Amino acid sequence: MASLLIGSNPLIRMALLLLTIVTMTERISFVVEARDLSTPGYGEEAMKVRHEKWMAEHGRTYKDEAEKARRFEVFKANVDFIHRSNAAGDKKYTLGLNKFADITRDEFTAMYTGFKPVQAGPKKLLGFKYENITLSDDNQEVDWRQKGAVTGIKNQGQCGCCWAFSAVAAIEGLYQITSGQLASLSEQQLLDCSTNGNNNGCSGGVMNDAFQYIVDNGGITTEEAYPYTEQQGMCQSVQPAVTISGYQNVPAEDENALAAAVANQPVSVGVDASDFHLYQQGIMTADGCGENINHAVTAIGYGRADDGTQYWLLKNQWGETWGEGGYMRLQRGVGACGIGKQSSYPVA
Ligand SMILES: *[C@@H]1O[C@H](CO)[C@@H](O)[C@H](O)[C@H]1NC(C)=O
C-alpha cells in the first residue's frame, strides 16, 4: 500500500529523492571531516571550511585577512594536536575544537588564567579545621551541585581574575551550606576593591587576599548589585550581603586533606591550566599537564570512575561551552596539574 502510494505520488517521490541526496551529502561531508582529522595536512580547502564553520559556531570575527590567515594557521595546528592526542587512544580525556581553538597554548594561558602562587615564605598559622576528619566509605563521592551549593557556570572572559571567581565560588558554597540559601556573589567587587596583598585586578591575584579583603570589608555583595564587567574599575561602596570570619589553608600536597575539606565545603584550588586549553571531556590526567600553578578554580566534589580512576570535580569559569558544561574532572591522588599545592577555603 505504501509503495503504491509512493509510486503514484510524484510529490512524495520527489521528497524521498531529496532526502536521499541530503543523507548522502551529509555522509560525504562526514567522511571529508574524518579524513581531515585522520590525515593532518590533508585538504587545505576542507580545513578552511572547518575553520569557517568553527568561526560561525563561536561568533568569531577577525579584523582583516592577515589576522584570519594567522588564526587559520593556529587553528590547523590545534586540529593536528587534538587529533594526535585523541588518536593515541591511551588517554582518559579527549580534546576538542572548543572556543579557544584559534589561539595558541601560550596566548591562552596569558589571557584566561591569572593565579599568582604565593612564594613559600614564613607561613601564617591559620589552622586546618578538618585535620581530624577521616573519610569513610560512604564519603567516596561528593558533588556540591547536587546539594544546591553551586551557582551556574560564570565566565571571566579576557581578564586574569580567576582568583576572584574561585574565592567567590567557595564563599557561595559556604554560605549555602551555613544558611541554606544559594546567592550569586560579586567577583567585580573583588576585582575593583581587593587590591590588597598580591591582588592586581585582571593581571592576577590570590584567593587568600580576596578572603582577607572580605573579612576587612565586613562582607561581599551580590552579583546583581555589583555585576561583572570583565575589567577593573573604581571600587564602589556597596552593602555587604554575605560575611566570612576568615580563611584557612589546606596542608599543601596532601590530597587526602583536600578531600576532607571538599567533603565539607567547596574549596579554592590553584592548578596549572595551560593544558586545559582544548580539554573537552573525561578525566584530565597528570601526563596531560604541568605543575606550575597559574590558574584558580573551585573543587566542588570528587568521585571515582568505573575504571577506578579517582578524580576531582572542578568548577571553572570559562563559560559552559568549555569542558564538561563548564566543569572538569581531574585525576585525584597524584598531584595532577599541580592540584593540592595551594588550596584554601573561607570560614563562616
Ligand atoms: C584534632 O585532634 C587533636 C587531638 O585530639 C586535637 O588536639 C585538635 O584540637 C583537633 N583538631 C580540631 C580542628 O578539632
PDBQT file of the ligand as one rigid body, heavy atoms in Angstrom, charges set to zero:
ROOT
HETATM    1  C1  LIG A 401      42.288  17.192  66.364  1.00  0.00    +0.000 C 
HETATM    2  O1  LIG A 401      42.611  16.276  67.358  1.00  0.00    +0.000 OA
HETATM    3  C2  LIG A 401      43.616  16.714  68.263  1.00  0.00    +0.000 C 
HETATM    4  C3  LIG A 401      43.928  15.571  69.206  1.00  0.00    +0.000 C 
HETATM    5  O2  LIG A 401      42.769  15.113  69.795  1.00  0.00    +0.000 OA
HETATM    6  C4  LIG A 401      43.140  17.966  68.977  1.00  0.00    +0.000 C 
HETATM    7  O3  LIG A 401      44.153  18.442  69.848  1.00  0.00    +0.000 OA
HETATM    8  C5  LIG A 401      42.791  19.033  67.958  1.00  0.00    +0.000 C 
HETATM    9  O4  LIG A 401      42.260  20.170  68.584  1.00  0.00    +0.000 OA
HETATM   10  C6  LIG A 401      41.801  18.504  66.948  1.00  0.00    +0.000 C 
HETATM   11  N1  LIG A 401      41.621  19.494  65.893  1.00  0.00    +0.000 N 
HETATM   12  C7  LIG A 401      40.454  20.034  65.565  1.00  0.00    +0.000 C 
HETATM   13  C8  LIG A 401      40.460  21.041  64.484  1.00  0.00    +0.000 C 
HETATM   14  O5  LIG A 401      39.419  19.705  66.119  1.00  0.00    +0.000 OA
ENDROOT
TORSDOF 0
